[in-house]
Amino acid sequence: MTDVQEKGSGYNSGSSDDGSQHRSAVVMLGFVCFMGPGLFNALNGLGGGGQLDSTTSANANATLYATFAFGASINNKLGARLTLLLGITGYSLYIGAYLALNIHPHAGAFLITAGAILGICAGLLWTAQGSLMLAYATEDQKGKFIGIFWAIFNLGAVVGAAVPLGQNFHSTANSVGNGTYIGFLVLTLLGVTIPFMMADPAKVVRTDGTKVIVPRHPTWKVEIYGLWVTLVTDPMVILLFPMFLASNWFYTWQFNDYNDALFNIRARALNNLVYWLSQIIGSISIGALLDQKSISRRMRAFSGWTILFAMVFIVHIWAFFYQKQYTRESTPPDSSKMDIFDHGYVPRIWLFIFCGLLDAMWQTTAYWIMGAMSNDPAKLAHFAGFYKSIQSAGGAGAWRADAVKTPYMNMFISTWVLLVAGLVFALPMIYLRVKNHTDLADETLMRMDDSGNILDTSQAQHRVEGKEKEEK
């Protein structure tokens, strides 16, 4: 199925000198998400997608996350580049729908439909992204590679946030103009071309001399069976499901119930910019910690968990003192909102910066934990599929709750509780499942042949060695 190399106590555990080839592959992957999800995040970070009334945007996002499909089997069958291409196309349609809504106020149904289509596309994109990002790196580089990807991806949101900030800096209105949406639309259309320029993953060589492990593209029957095998043979991943669920839930409170509720468009745009800038700092810093060679991988896992636990309480204790000061009724869409020059703005923008740090650290750590469980892209694609699907189910629930005007305090408390629950459930999984090295014996899908039979370790290694001789 793959090129596998036993090294020490685990395979794919070595590191070497340059690694420019697979680092550039991660950079290209980051730019795919720069032009698609990065700009999507910038738009949503404005609160209400930049609209005066956030209800239609919240309903569109609820539909989007509800249609987020399991893309793992499709990715393993079609290949990552084609899956990325299919995935990124939905972002242009979605942003175009916001432009249509700005021009025709009754185009809300079109936006909600575009959200449903984007949900399907985004499920494909993020599954391919998760599989490739974790597969390109050796074991001691996964934190760094996740950090590199997350930094480039969030540069898209930074650029996207800078556009409305520049266009609306002298505006005290509560919504953005057509130019903002047109700029976003052009950038997402450019992003569609990037998958065509990406190298074939099968030709990428890691720093330790091994090739990137590429799924076999077996029959649909075997691929769907592999999904079931992943869950049955690695049931500990279920303990990560609460962490996955929480990972998009908090966006609703942050973007709509804090940024949109309290600030005018100029302040929202500035908040949005610093939020995504802080994501770059958060992802690179936690990624560096998770790759510290002087600390065992298990200790790094517990260290990452501890930092997340502390950040959750710092952010939410701080936010609680602001949230208790306002309600939906006290901040209607057409009310006067806080500006960047108003008293009390500075500590509130600092809270938003810490929200961005927490988001990046949470997502990076979640990916790193999945990467610590396996090095097989077929299995990682299923893990990423679980992650994005459950994450999106949470996002759909949160956005819908916001659309039906759930009280802000209820949204805030649910966010806090879910984050704590995600960490509590993840702790025993880290203790029982994360090892200092990943062994071939743990890789059930890697040992599965094209008929769905699972080989023992010696048989699988013999088959890989035979394939390597044939390729030479």
C-alpha positions in Angstrom: 0.0 0.0 0.0 2.7 2.5 0.9 6.4 3.1 1.3 7.1 2.4 5.0 10.5 2.4 6.7 11.1 1.0 10.1 13.3 3.3 12.2 14.2 2.7 15.8 11.1 2.0 17.9 8.8 3.6 15.4 8.5 4.1 11.6 8.5 7.6 10.1 10.1 8.8 13.3 13.4 10.2 11.9 14.5 13.6 10.8 17.2 14.8 8.6 18.6 17.8 7.0 16.7 19.9 4.5 13.1 18.8 3.9 12.5 21.7 1.4 10.4 19.5 -0.9 7.7 18.5 1.6 7.9 21.8 3.3 7.0 23.5 0.0 4.2 21.1 -0.4 2.8 22.2 3.0 3.2 25.8 1.9 1.2 25.2 -1.2 -1.5 23.4 0.8 -1.5 26.5 3.1 -2.1 28.8 0.2 -5.1 26.7 -1.0 -6.7 27.3 2.4 -5.4 30.9 2.4 -7.6 31.6 -0.7 -10.6 29.7 0.5 -11.2 29.0 4.2 -8.9 31.9 5.2 -11.1 34.4 3.4 -14.2 32.7 4.6 -12.9 33.1 8.2 -12.2 36.8 7.5 -15.7 37.3 6.3 -17.3 35.5 9.3 -15.0 37.2 11.7 -16.6 40.6 10.8 -19.8 39.3 12.5 -22.8 38.5 10.4 -20.6 38.2 7.3 -20.4 42.0 7.3 -24.2 42.4 7.1 -26.2 44.7 9.3 -28.5 41.9 10.5 -26.6 38.7 11.3 -29.7 36.4 11.1 -29.4 35.4 7.5 -25.6 34.8 7.9 -26.2 32.6 10.9 -28.8 30.5 9.0 -26.4 30.2 6.1 -23.6 29.0 8.4 -26.0 26.6 10.1 -26.8 25.1 6.7 -23.2 25.0 5.7 -22.1 23.1 8.7 -25.1 20.8 8.5 -24.0 19.6 5.1 -20.3 19.1 5.9 -19.9 15.6 4.6 -17.5 12.8 5.5 -14.9 13.4 2.8 -12.4 10.7 3.9 -13.5 7.9 1.6 -13.9 10.3 -1.4 -10.4 11.7 -0.7 -8.8 8.2 -0.5 -10.6 7.2 -3.7 -10.1 10.3 -5.9 -6.8 11.5 -4.5 -5.9 14.6 -2.5 -5.3 17.1 -5.4 -8.7 16.4 -7.1 -10.4 16.5 -3.7 -8.8 19.9 -2.9 -10.0 21.2 -6.3 -13.5 20.1 -5.8 -13.5 21.5 -2.3 -12.2 25.0 -2.9 -14.7 25.8 -5.7 -17.6 26.3 -3.2 -16.0 29.3 -1.5 -16.4 31.5 -4.6 -20.1 30.7 -4.8 -20.6 31.5 -1.1 -18.9 34.8 -1.2 -20.7 35.7 -4.4 -23.9 35.0 -2.6 -23.0 37.7 0.0 -22.4 40.1 -2.8 -25.9 39.2 -4.3 -27.4 39.8 -0.8 -25.8 43.2 -0.6 -27.3 44.1 -4.0 -30.6 42.4 -3.6 -31.8 42.3 0.1 -34.2 39.5 -0.7 -31.4 37.1 -1.9 -31.3 35.4 1.5 -32.4 32.1 0.1 -29.6 32.1 -2.4 -27.1 32.7 0.4 -28.5 29.8 2.4 -28.3 27.5 -0.6 -24.8 28.6 -1.3 -24.0 27.7 2.3 -25.3 24.2 1.8 -23.2 23.7 -1.3 -20.1 25.1 0.4 -20.6 22.7 3.3 -20.2 19.7 0.9 -17.2 21.3 -0.8 -15.5 22.3 2.5 -15.9 18.7 3.8 -13.9 17.5 0.9 -11.2 20.3 1.2 -10.6 19.9 4.9 -10.4 16.1 4.7 -7.7 16.3 2.0 -5.9 19.0 3.9 -5.8 17.1 7.1 -4.6 13.9 5.5 -1.8 15.6 3.6 -0.6 18.0 6.3 -0.1 15.2 8.8 1.3 12.8 6.2 4.0 15.2 4.9 5.8 15.4 8.2 8.0 12.9 10.1 6.9 12.3 13.7 9.2 15.0 15.2 8.0 17.6 12.7 4.2 17.4 12.9 3.8 20.3 15.3 6.0 22.5 13.1 4.2 21.5 9.9 0.8 22.1 11.4 2.1 25.5 12.6 3.4 26.4 9.2 0.1 25.5 7.6 -2.0 27.3 10.1 0.1 30.4 9.8 -0.2 30.6 6.0 -3.9 29.6 6.2 -4.6 32.4 8.6 -2.6 34.9 6.5 -5.6 34.6 4.2 -7.8 35.7 7.0 -5.4 38.5 7.9 -5.4 39.8 4.3 -9.1 39.3 4.1 -9.5 41.3 7.4 -7.2 44.1 6.1 -9.5 44.7 3.1 -12.6 45.7 5.0 -10.5 47.5 7.6 -9.0 49.7 4.9 -12.3 50.2 3.1 -14.3 51.0 6.2 -11.7 52.7 8.4 -13.5 56.1 8.0 -16.9 54.5 8.3 -19.0 54.4 11.4 -21.7 52.2 9.8 -22.5 48.6 10.8 -22.1 46.8 7.4 -19.6 46.6 4.5 -19.9 47.7 0.9 -19.9 45.7 -2.4 -16.1 46.4 -2.9 -15.3 44.1 0.1 -17.2 41.2 -1.3 -15.8 41.7 -4.9 -12.2 41.7 -3.5 -12.9 38.5 -1.6 -14.5 36.9 -4.7 -11.5 37.6 -6.9 -9.1 36.1 -4.4 -11.2 32.9 -4.0 -11.3 32.5 -7.8 -7.5 32.7 -7.9 -7.4 30.0 -5.2 -9.1 27.5 -7.5 -6.0 27.4 -9.7 -3.6 26.4 -6.9 -4.3 22.6 -6.7 -3.3 22.4 -10.4 0.2 23.6 -9.4 0.7 21.2 -6.5 3.2 18.4 -6.7 1.9 14.8 -6.8 2.0 13.6 -3.2 3.4 10.3 -4.3 6.6 12.1 -5.6 7.2 14.0 -2.4 10.1 12.7 -0.2 10.4 13.5 3.5 13.5 14.6 5.4 14.2 11.0 6.5 14.3 9.7 2.9 10.8 8.1 3.0 8.1 8.9 0.5 4.8 10.4 1.6 2.4 7.5 2.2 -0.3 7.7 -0.5 -3.6 5.8 -0.1 -4.1 2.9 -2.6 -7.4 4.1 -4.1 -9.1 0.7 -3.6 -12.7 -0.1 -4.4 -15.5 1.9 -2.7 -16.5 -1.2 -0.8 -13.0 -1.6 0.7 -12.7 2.1 1.4 -16.0 2.2 3.3 -14.9 -0.9 5.1 -11.7 0.9 6.0 -13.7 3.7 7.7 -15.4 1.1 9.9 -12.1 -0.6 10.7 -10.6 2.7 11.7 -13.2 3.3 14.3 -13.3 -0.3 15.6 -9.6 -0.8 15.8 -8.8 2.7 17.2 -11.9 3.4 19.4 -9.9 5.8 21.6 -10.5 8.4 18.9 -14.1 8.6 20.3 -12.8 10.3 23.4 -11.7 13.2 21.1 -15.2 13.7 19.8 -16.1 16.3 22.5 -12.9 18.2 21.7 -13.9 18.1 18.0 -17.5 19.3 18.8 -16.2 22.3 20.7 -13.7 23.4 18.1 -16.2 25.4 15.9 -18.8 26.1 18.5 -17.0 29.1 20.0 -16.9 31.0 16.7 -20.6 31.9 17.0 -20.2 33.7 20.3 -16.9 35.3 19.4 -18.0 36.6 16.0 -21.7 37.3 16.3 -22.4 37.6 20.0 -19.3 39.6 20.9 -17.7 41.3 17.8 -21.0 41.9 15.9 -23.1 42.7 19.0 -20.8 45.3 20.6 -18.8 47.1 17.8 -19.3 49.2 14.7 -17.9 48.0 11.4 -14.6 49.9 11.8 -14.0 48.3 15.2 -15.2 44.9 14.0 -12.7 45.0 11.1 -9.8 45.9 13.4 -10.8 43.2 15.9 -11.0 40.8 13.0 -7.5 41.7 11.8 -5.8 41.2 15.2 -7.8 38.0 15.8 -6.3 36.3 12.8 -2.8 37.8 13.4 -2.9 36.3 16.9 -3.8 32.9 15.3 -0.4 32.9 13.5 1.4 33.5 16.8 -0.7 30.9 18.6 -0.2 28.1 16.1 3.5 28.6 15.6 4.2 28.8 19.4 2.1 25.7 20.4 3.5 23.8 17.3 7.1 24.6 18.5 6.3 23.2 22.0 4.7 20.1 20.6 7.8 19.3 18.6 10.4 19.9 21.4 12.9 17.1 20.9 14.2 17.5 24.5 10.8 16.4 25.8 9.1 13.0 25.2 6.1 13.0 22.9 3.8 11.9 25.8 5.1 14.8 28.0 4.5 17.2 25.1 0.9 16.0 24.7 0.2 16.6 28.4 2.0 20.0 28.2 -0.2 21.0 25.3 -3.3 19.9 27.2 -2.3 21.9 30.3 -1.8 25.1 28.2 -5.2 24.7 26.6 -6.9 24.2 30.0 -5.3 27.3 31.3 -6.2 29.4 28.2 -9.8 28.3 28.3 -10.3 29.6 31.8 -8.2 32.8 31.3 -10.3 33.8 28.2 -13.7 32.9 29.6 -13.3 34.3 33.1 -12.2 37.5 31.4 -15.1 37.4 28.9 -17.7 36.7 31.6 -17.2 40.2 33.1 -18.1 41.7 29.7 -20.9 39.3 28.8 -22.9 40.0 31.9 -23.0 43.7 30.9 -25.2 43.3 27.7 -28.0 41.2 26.2 -29.6 40.8 22.8 -32.3 43.2 23.8 -29.8 45.9 24.9 -27.8 45.7 21.6 -30.2 45.6 18.6 -28.6 45.7 15.1 -29.4 49.3 14.5 -28.1 50.5 17.9 -25.1 52.7 18.4 -22.0 50.4 18.7 -18.6 50.8 20.3 -15.9 52.5 18.2 -12.1 52.1 18.3 -11.8 55.5 20.0 -14.3 54.8 22.7 -13.5 54.3 26.4 -13.2 50.6 27.2 -12.3 49.4 23.7 -8.7 48.5 24.3 -9.2 45.8 26.9 -12.0 44.3 24.8 -9.8 44.1 21.7 -7.2 42.4 23.9 -9.8 39.8 24.8 -10.4 39.1 21.1 -6.6 38.6 20.6 -6.6 36.0 23.4 -9.7 34.4 21.7 -7.6 34.1 18.5 -4.6 32.6 20.4 -6.9 30.0 22.0 -8.5 29.0 18.7 -5.2 28.4 17.0 -3.8 26.5 20.0 -6.9 24.3 20.2 -7.0 23.5 16.5 -3.2 22.9 16.3 -3.2 20.6 19.3 -6.2 18.6 18.0 -4.4 18.0 14.7 -1.2 17.1 16.5 -2.9 14.6 18.7 -4.4 12.9 15.7 -1.0 12.9 14.0 0.4 11.3 17.1 -2.0 8.4 16.7 -1.0 7.5 13.1 1.3 8.2 10.2 -1.0 6.6 7.6 -2.8 9.1 5.3 -5.7 6.8 4.7 -6.3 6.6 8.5 -5.5 10.2 9.0 -8.1 11.1 6.3 -10.7 9.2 8.4 -9.6 11.0 11.5 -9.8 14.3 9.7 -13.2 13.3 8.4 -14.4 12.6 12.0 -12.8 15.9 13.1 -14.4 18.1 10.5 -17.8 16.3 10.5 -18.2 16.4 14.3 -16.7 19.9 14.4 -19.2 21.0 11.8 -22.2 19.4 13.6 -21.2 21.6 16.6 -20.9 24.7 14.3 -24.3 24.0 12.8 -25.9 23.8 16.2 -24.3 27.0 17.5 -25.1 29.0 14.4 -28.7 27.8 14.4 -29.0 28.6 18.1 -27.8 32.1 17.4 -30.2 32.5 14.4 -33.2 31.7 16.7 -31.9 34.4 19.1 -30.7 32.3 22.0 -29.6 34.6 24.8 -26.0 35.7 24.6 -25.2 34.5 28.1 -26.6 31.0 27.2 -24.4 30.9 24.1 -21.4 32.0 26.2 -21.8 29.4 28.9 -22.4 26.6 26.4 -19.1 27.6 24.7 -17.2 27.5 28.0 -18.7 24.2 29.2 -18.0 22.4 25.8 -14.4 23.5 25.8 -13.8 22.2 29.3 -15.7 18.9 28.5 -13.5 18.5 25.4 -10.4 18.6 27.5 -11.7 16.4 30.2 -12.6 13.6 27.8 -9.3 14.0 25.8 -7.1 13.5 28.9 -7.6 9.8 29.3 -7.3 9.3 25.6 -3.9 11.0 25.6 -2.8 9.0 28.6 -3.8 5.6 27.1 -3.2 6.1 23.4 -0.4 8.6 22.7 3.0 6.8 22.6 6.5 8.1 22.1 6.5 6.5 18.7 3.9 5.2 16.3 4.5 1.5 15.4 3.5 -0.3 12.2 1.5 -2.7 14.4 -0.8 0.2 15.2 -1.5 1.0 11.5 -4.4 -1.3 10.7 -5.3 0.4 7.4 -1.7 0.4 6.3 -1.7 -3.4 6.6 -4.9 -3.8 4.7 -4.6 -5.2 1.2 -6.8 -4.3 -1.8 -9.3 -7.0 -0.8 -9.8 -5.6 2.7 -7.8 -8.4 4.4 -5.6 -7.2 7.3 -2.0 -8.5 7.1 0.2 -9.0 10.1 3.2 -6.7 10.5 5.8 -9.0 8.9 3.6 -9.7 5.9 2.9 -5.9 5.4 6.6 -5.1 5.7 7.5 -7.8 3.1 4.9 -6.5 0.7 6.3 -2.9 1.1 9.8 -4.1 0.5 8.7 -6.0 -2.6 7.0 -2.8 -4.0 10.1 -0.8 -3.4 12.2 -3.2 -5.4 9.6 -3.0 -8.3 9.8 0.8 -8.3 13.6 0.7 -8.4 
